[in-house]
Amino acid sequence: MSTDILTRTFTVALAGQPNTGKSTIFNRLTGSHQHVGNWPGKTVEKKAGSLNYRNSSYTVVDLPGTYSLTANSLEETIARDFLMHEQPDAVVVLADASQLERTLYLLGEIRLLAVQTVLALNMMDVAEKQGKNIDPKALEKELGIPVIPMTAARGIGMESLLESIAACAAKKEPRPQVYMEEPGCLDLYRQIHSLIKDRISRPYTPEWAAVKLIEGDPEAIRKVEARVKAEDMEHINNLINSLVDGPLQIAGARYSWIQKAVSAALGSEEILAGTRKRSGFDWAAIHPVWGKVIALGIMTLAFAGALMLAMPIMAGVQKIVPAILSGISAILAPAPPWITSMIADGIIPGLSIGVMMLAYIFGVYLVFGILEDVGYLARLAYLFDSWMHRIGLHGKSFMPLLMSFGCNIAGVTGSRTVDSWQQRMTTLVMVSIVPCMALWGVVGFMGAIFFGSAMPILVLSLLGAMLLQLALTSALLRNIVVKGEQTGLIMELPPYHRPNWKTIWSYVWGQVKGFSKRAITLIALISLAVWALSYQPDGNMENSLLAAIGKFFDPVSGLMGMDWKLFIALVAAVAAKEASLSVLAVLYGAGEGIVSITGLLLAGGGAGHAAIAGSIAGAISPASALAFIFAFFFSIPCIGTVATIYSETKSLKWTAGCSLYYTLTSFIAGVLAYHVGLLIF
């Protein structure tokens, strides 16, 4: 890269289908000079970065992965709007060299727009292993645009790509190109094009408008109707109606062109010779029965792996925190007792919980990043598509639900991958019904105290109630709140390939950094607030503000059989699920005063843990404990998840509605469980 004075600035867009290596190229182009946010007013992640090359500055925008520009999904709409209205100086279209037939479709749509285009033919090494010897020059001649062979994972072809980007960005007046081979579609296109070519101006092109009119694109129809005479529009409609199934005809014509282009670059014999036979493992991995068994085994190992990665950090916290608390107590011995208590029982425990959660979140994102990068996660969506249809969703909603078992925040952000707005919103609401790992820790603690050997029955009851609520929630949303047609799953199964550790680390670091900024700070603040509300110099919490707040809600908590202490522990789950353990320890601490959050979380048995457990068992009835467990299980997710819901929806209405719904279902679950408990116990 040149360090001379920069003379020009260009914008470059990266476009491509999922699993074509777009993120790898983006990271190699921009390095550390990148930032991540959301598209204005949207819930889809926006990645942009910068680079300097030959006295010019380039802003690189990584568009959402999409299969086409038909604007059927939020990702497609964002990509199309950016290419049309932002008019980037160059567009790099990523194609998987091992699956050219599948990945050239998007190029055909982009070439209808007034943008300079480069085709980056990535994963050439995979194509060669399949016996496909692609001739980039022949493909370049067929397409009329630069074609750059690449293996981005190893950095091969990056310099050639930069040269092509610089050359294309400096060009003016790009010429749109229509890639179709069917005579019937071409003839119809030419007739419509002749009627509108003088009426369509930038950011639209007559080529794009003519093709999209045949496809029945609503935006194209509106734009053309506003620009042509009524009699010309009537003539256009008559022409379009003369073609049966216009969208399918256009798709067929484009695929005919794709086949011709691939044949020119590869040769028909090599296409047949290079056709990849699915491996024995892959046949088993997508088998309707064995595939699910394999998937469950892999996901079990993945979560176990995430926990194993987190355990050393958790163990380190367990060793360090007592020493820190002891040191603080010694240093602050001359200070007023409330200062020592605030730091030792309010600030330090909250930070330690945040660090332990961060360790586990890191492990979860790492294993999911690896599975996605090697190409396995797409198989999970395919495998569980039929199951998800039973609750009104499709396979892409499975991953956010699965990720929620690790952390609901990850599940909410994972809902971005769902295509339609209706199913994305349905998924976003439902992921917080899935119990996270922190929630299971509290349920396990309370269940072991009160139900002992009956814990398996309790867990099965909770899971059964969760499945019922998922089904009811989906039906409620689809039929009343976000009505819409259920969409099917359209996706490709990418080839397996070695993980690209640089791409994986970039993904993990971005997710962990966002979590640390948001969640750790919040947990620490809530921990401090709990301490402030419950602290009393004489140790009598009945006189605290926390007690007054809890007793104010006695009419509500009484219906669930909870006293004010247990109810406050339930409310504390809004801060973080682990915070409930802190409140339980504080309020049922057998007269020990303010008990450290970490003291309970990290006790792992021992006299202190047993004393607190005995105090809780002696103060709460089994029916009330059952009510607490069910109400806690279905309670409003932690404040970090609520904040993430707002971040994803940019809607106070949706965020408040979700919070109210979770609160209501928690109350109903608690009341029902309490009355069932009275009958049993």
N, C-alpha and C positions, 0 to 999 in steps of 0.2 A: 504494500500500500504506500502510495506517495505521501510525503509530508509537506509538499509544496502548498502554496496558497490555493484555496479552493475557488474555482471560477464559476461552477454551475451546480445546481441542486436538482435532483430528479426523484421521482417517486416510483417505486417498483412494487408490484403486487405478486405474491406467490399464490397460485391457485392449483387445486388438485383434489382428487378423490381422497378419502381416508386411506391410510396405510400405503401411501406412495413415497414416503420419506420427506414430506414437506417440512416437518419440524426439524429434521436433521439438517436440511439445507439452510433453513432460516437461522439455526444456531451457528452454523459454520460461516454464514455471511455476516452476521451481526455480532457474534461473540458475546461479550458482556454488555454491549451497548444496546440493550433492549429493555422494554418495559411492558408490563401486562396490565390490562384493565378490562373494562367492558365497553362494547360499542355504545355510543350515545343512545340512551333510552332503551337498550337491549340487554338481554341476559346472557348473551354469548360472549365468550372471552375474546378480547382483541389483543393481538401481539404485534408490536412494531419495534423496529430497531434501526440502527444507522450504520453506515460504513463509508469510508473514503476510498476512491479508486481513480487513479490517473487525473488528479486535480479536480475531481468532481465529488460531490457529496450525494449519497443515496439514502433515502428513507425507504426501508423495506417493510411492507405490511403483509403479515401472514393471514390470508383470508381463511374463513372457516372451511373445513373439509366438506366438500359437497360433490354429488354425482352429476348434477346438472345445474342450469340456471333458470329452471321453470318456476321458481318462487313458490313451491309447494311447502317449503319449510322455512324457518327463521334463518337458518344458515344460508340457504339458497338466495333468499331475499337480500341478506346483507352483502353477499358476494356480488350479486347482480347490481345492486344499487351502487356499491363502491366502484365497480368497473365502469358503470355508465356515468355516474354523476361526478366522481372524483377524477376521472380521466387520467389514470396513471400513465407515466411516460413509457413504461414497459410492463408486460405481464409475463411471468414465467409460469408455464403450465407444466406441472409435474405428471409424468406418466410412468407406470410400472412396466419396464421393458419385458418382464416375464408374462405380463397380461395386457398386451397392447390393445387387444380387441375390446377389453372392458374399460380401459382408462383413457381412450381417445375420444369418447363421446363428449366429454366436457370441452375438449378443444374445439370441436365442431360448433358448439354454442358460443364460445368466447370469440371465435373468428368472425362472428356476425357483427361484432362491436368495433368501434373505431379505436382500437388499441393495438400498439405494436406488441407482437407475441414471439416468445421463444419457447420451444418445446425442450424440456429437460428430460432426457430418457434415462431415468434412474434404475438402479438395480440391474445393471448390465451383467454383473457377475452371476446373479441368479438365473437370468435368461440363458447365459452360456452353459451353466450346469444342466439346464433343461434341453440342451442341444439346439438352441435358437441362436443363429448367427445373424444378427440384425445389421443391415447396411444403413447407417445413419444418413449417408449422402443420398441414397436412393429415396429414403423417406423424406428428406429435406426437399428434394426435387418434386416429389409428389405433393407435399403440403405447401410449398412456397414460403416457408419460414425457416429460421435457423433451428437445427436439431442438434442437441449436445448430448453425447453419450456420457453417462456418469455412473459412479458407484459412490454415492455421497457418504456412506458410512465410513469409507476409507479416504475420503477427500479427493477421490479421482474425478477429474473433470471440472473442478471448481474454478480454475483459472480460465478455462475455455468459456464457462458460463458467465463469468464476470466480463470477459471481452464481448460476448454476445449481448449482454445487458447494456453495456456502455454503447455499443454500436446501435442497438435498437432505440435506446432512450434518446439518442441524438437525432434520429430520423423524424421527419414531419409527415403529416397527412397519411396516416396508415390506411391501407385499403382493406375494407371488410371482404371476407371470402365466404361463399356458400358451399359447404361440403355436402353434396347429395348426388346420388347416382340413379335414382328411379326416374325414368322419362316423364311419367304422369305427374309426379310432384314437381319436377323441374319446370314443366310447362305451366302448371298452375302458379308456381312461384313467380315466373317471369311475367305472367299477365298481371298479377297483383302488384308486383314491383313497378311495372310501367305506369300503373295508375297512381302510385303514391310517392314515387321517387323524388318529385319536385315539392312535395308537401311535408316531408319529414326532415327535421333538422336536429342537430346535436342537442342533448347527448344521445339521442336515438339515431339509428341508421335505417334507411329504407330496407336494407337486407334483413336486419333484425325484425323490423315491423312486419314485413311480408311473411317471413317464416312463422313468427309468433301469431299472426292472424290465422294462419292455417291450423295452428295448434290450439286456437281458442284462448289465447292468453288474455286475461281481463285487462291488464295494463295496456297492452298493445291495442286492444279494441278501443279503449277510452281515448288514447292518444290519436289514433287515426280518425276516429269519429269527429274529434274536435278540429281536425285539419283538412278534411276533404268534403266535397259537396255531398248532399244527401243522395243524389242519384248515383254518384260514384260509389258511395258506401253500400247502396243497395246492390249495385253490380258486383262489388267485392263479395258481399254476403252470398249472392247467388253462385259465384264461382266456388267459394268455400264449401257451400252445401252440395256442390256437385261431386265432391270427394268424400267418400264414406270413411269415417274414423280418421279424420285429419291428423290428430296427434300420433296415432299408431303408424300412419303412412309416412309422416316425417321421420319418426324414429327408425322405421325400416329403411328409408332412403339414406339416412345418415349411417346406419350400420352397413349398408351396402358399400358406401364410400369407405368406411373403416376397413372392411374386408379387402377392398381394392388396394388401399394404402399399405396395409400390412403385407399383402401378397407381394407388392412391389419391393418392400424392404426385406422380406424374408423368403419368399418363394413358397409355393403351395406344398412341396414335398417336405420342406423344413418345418412348415407349420404342423404337418401331421407327425413328423418325427419328433418335434419338440413338444408335442402335447403332453403335459405332465400327468402321469398317473398318480392318483391319490395314494398316499402311503397307507400301509396297514394301520398305523396308529391313527391317522386322520379318519379312516373309515370307522374305527372304533370310537374316536373322539366325537363324531357327529351322529353316531348310532342313537336311535330314539330311546333305547334302554341302557346299553353299555356306556353311551356317551354321558348320560346323567350320573352314572356311578363314578366314572372317571372324573367328571366335573366336581362332584362332591368331595372326592378324595383330594383333588388338586387344591380346591378351596380350603379344605381342612388343613392341608399342609401349608397353604399360603398364610392363613391366620396364625398357625402355630409358628411359622417362620417369622412373622411380624412380631409375635410376642417374644420369641427368642432374641430377636434383635434389640428389643426394648428392655429385656430383663437386666442386662449389665448396667444400663443407665438407671433403672429403677433401684437396683441393688446399691448403686453408688449413692443415690439420693438417700436411701435408707441408712447408709453408714454416715453420710456427711451431715444430715439434718440434726441428729441428736448432738453432735459435736458443735455445730453452729449455735444451737439453742443454748447449750451449756456455756459457750463462750460469751454469748450475748447476755445471759443472766449474770455472769461474773463481771462483765464490763459495765453493765447498767445497774449493778447492785446499789450504788448510791442514789440512783434516780428514783422518782416516784414509781410505785408498783404498777400503775396503769400504763406507763410508757413501756416497761419491760413486757407486760402482758400483751400490749398492742403489737409489738414486734414479734414476740415469741409465739403468740397464739392467734395473731391476725394476719400479719404480712408474710412471715416465713412459711407457714403451712400452705397458704394459697399459692405462693410461688412454687413450692415443691410439688404440689399437685399438678400445676400447669406443666412443669418440666416432665413429670412422669407421663402425662397425657401426650405431650409432644413426642416423647420417645416412641410411644405406641403408634401415634399417627404417622411418624416417619416410617416405621416398619410397614404399616398398611399401604401407604402410598408407594413405597419401594417395590413391594411384591406385585401390586397391581400395575405399576409402571412396567415391570419386567414382562408380566403376562400379556400386557397390551402390545408391547414393542415386538415380542416374538410372534404375535399373530393369534394368540389363543383366546383372548377375550371376545373376539367376534364369534367364535364357536359357542361361547356361553349364551350370547344373545340368540343365536340360531336354535340352540338346544331347548331353551326354556320359553321359546316364543309361544308354543301351544299352551303351556301353563299360564302364561301371562294373559293370554286371550280370555281365559276364564274369568279374569277380574277386569276385563275391558282394556287391557294394555297390550303392548307387544314386547318382543324380546329385548329391545334396547332399554326397557324400564327395569329389567332384571338386575343389571349391574348396579344402578343407584340403590336399589333395595338391598342388595347384597353388601354393598359398601357401608350401609347404615349399621350393620352389625358391628363394624369397627367404630364408626363415629357418624352420627346423623349429619354433621356438617359436611362430611365427604359425600354422603348420599344426596344431600340437597344440591351441592355443586355438580355432582355427577348427572343430575337430571338434565343438564345442558345438552347431553348427547341425544336426547329424545327429539324426534323430528317435528311432530305437529304441536302447536301451541296447546291444544286441548289435552293431549296425552302428557305433555310436559308438565302442565299445571296439576293434573291428576297425580302424576308420579311425585311431584314436589311435595304435595300434601301428604301422600302416603308414606314417604320414606321415614318421616319422623314417628310413625307408628311402630316401626321396627326397633326393637330394643338394642341400644348400643352396649359396648363392653362395660362402660362405667355403671350403667343401670343394672346389669347382671351382678356386678359386685355388691351393690346394696341389697338386691333381692336375695342373693346367696347368703349374705350376712344375717338378714332378718329371718329368712327361711330356715337356716340352720338352727337358730335360737328357738324358734317356736314349733317347727314341724319335723325336724330331725329326719328320720327314715322315710317320712312321707314327702320329702322334697321332690322325687321324680314325679309324683302325682301333681304337685303344685306347678312344676315347670311345664308339664304337658297341658295342664289347665290354662296356664298363661299363654302358651303357644297357640292352643286352640282358639282362645278368645281373640288373640292377635289376628289369626287368619280370618275369623268372622268379621272383625272390625275392618280389615283390609277390603274384604268383599263388599261390605255395606258402605264403606267410604267411597269406593270406586263407583258403586251404583248411584249413590247420592250425587256425586260430582258430575257424572256423565249424563244423568237424567234431569238434573235441576240446575246445577251451578255452571258447568262448562259444557253445555250441550254441543254435540258435534258427532260427525260420522267417525266410527272407529277405523283407523288406518291399519294397513298390513305392514309387514316388515320387508323392506327391500334393502338388501345389503350384499356385499360380496364377502367371501371367505378368503382373506389374504393368504399368501404362501407363508409357511414358517421360515423364519430367518434368525440369524444370531442377534442377540440384543445389542443395541448401540448404547453403550454406557453413558456417553456424553449427553445424548438426548434424554435418557432416563433420569440422569442426575439433574438436568435442567428442569424437568417436569417435577421431580420430587422436591427440589429446592424451592421452586416457586410456590408449591402447595404448602410446604412446611413454613416458609417465611410468612405467608398470609395467615396461617393458623396462629403462629406465635405472636404476631402483632395484635390479632383480634382476641383470641381465646385466653392466652396466659394473662394478659393485662386485665381482662374482665374477671377471670377467676380470682385473681389476687384482690381486686377491688371488692368483690362480693364477700370474700372471706373476711376482709377488714370490716365490711359493713355488718356482717353477722356478729363479729366480736364486739363492735361498738354498741349494737343494740342489746346484747346479752350481758355485757360486763357490769358487775356491781362490786364495789370495794369489799362489801361484807360477804360476797359469795351467794347471796340470796337472790336468785333470779326471778322469783315471784314478784319482785318490785321493779323489774327491768321493763324497759319500753317494749322489748320483744314479747314479754309475757302479756302486756296490755294489748298489743296487736293480736296475739293469738286468742286471747279471751274474747275480743270483739267479734271474732268469727265463730264463737261457740255454737250459735244456731245452725251453721252450715256443717262444721266439723262433727257436731253431735249426731247428725244423720248418718255419718260414717263410723260412729262409735269411737271417735278420736278425741283425746283431751287436747288442750292448746299446745302442749309440747310436741305431740306427734303430728299435729296439723302444721306447726311451724317447720318441722323436719320435712314434711311434704312440700310446703311452699318453697323451702330452700332448694329443692331440685330444679327450680327455674334458673337459679344461678348456675349450677352445675350439679349433675347427678351425685357426684362425690360429696357435695356440700351437705347433703342429707346425713351422711355419716358423721360429719363434724357436729351438726346440730344434735343428733342422737347422743353423741359422746358428751356434749356440753350439758344437755338438759337431763340426761339419765346417767350422769357420771358418778353416781353414788357419793355425792358430796365432795368430789375431788376438785370442784371448781371448774375453771375453764380448761378443757382438755384439748390438747393439740390435735388438729385434723390428721396430721401424719402419724400421731401416736396411735390412732385407731386404724388407719389405712395400712400401716406398715408393721403392726404388732405381730401379725403372723402367729397368733396364739399368745400365750404368756399370761401372767397374773393380771396385768392391767386390762388386757382384752377380755379376760374371763370375768373380771369384776364388773366392767361396763355391760357385758352381755347378761350377767346375772341381774343387774339393776334394771335393765330393760325388760327382761322376762318377768320380773316381779312387779313391774308397774303397768304392764300392758296385757290385756286379755288376748287370747288366741284369735277371737273374732275381730278385735280391733287391729291386730297385727295382719290378719288376712285382708282386711279392708285397706290398710296402709299399703300392702304389697301390690294389690290390684290397682289402687288409685295411683300409686307411684309408677307402676308399669305403663299406664296409659296417660301419664301426666303430660303437661305442656313440655316440649323439649327444652333443653338448656338455652339460656339467653344467647349463647353463641350461635346456636342453630336458628333461633328466631331472627337474629341479626342477619344471618346468611340468607334466610328466606326473603328478607327485605332487599338485600343486596341483589338477589337473583330476579326478583319480581319488580323492584323499584315501585312498589305499591303498598302504601299503608293499609289500604282496604284489604288486600290479600293477606298481609302479615297479621293484622288484627283479627281477621276472620279465622285464619288458621289457629291462632292462639286461643281464641274463644272456643273453637271446636274442640281442641285438645283438652281445654279446661273442663268443658261440659262432659266429654266422654270419661275423663278421669273421675269426676264426681259421680257419674252414673255407675261406673265400675266399682268405686268404693262403697256406695250405698248397697248395691246388689251383693257384693262380697261380704259385707258386714252381716247382712241378714241371712245369707247362706251359712256364714260362720256361726251365728247364733243357733241355727238348727243343728249344726254338726257338733259344736262344742258345748 
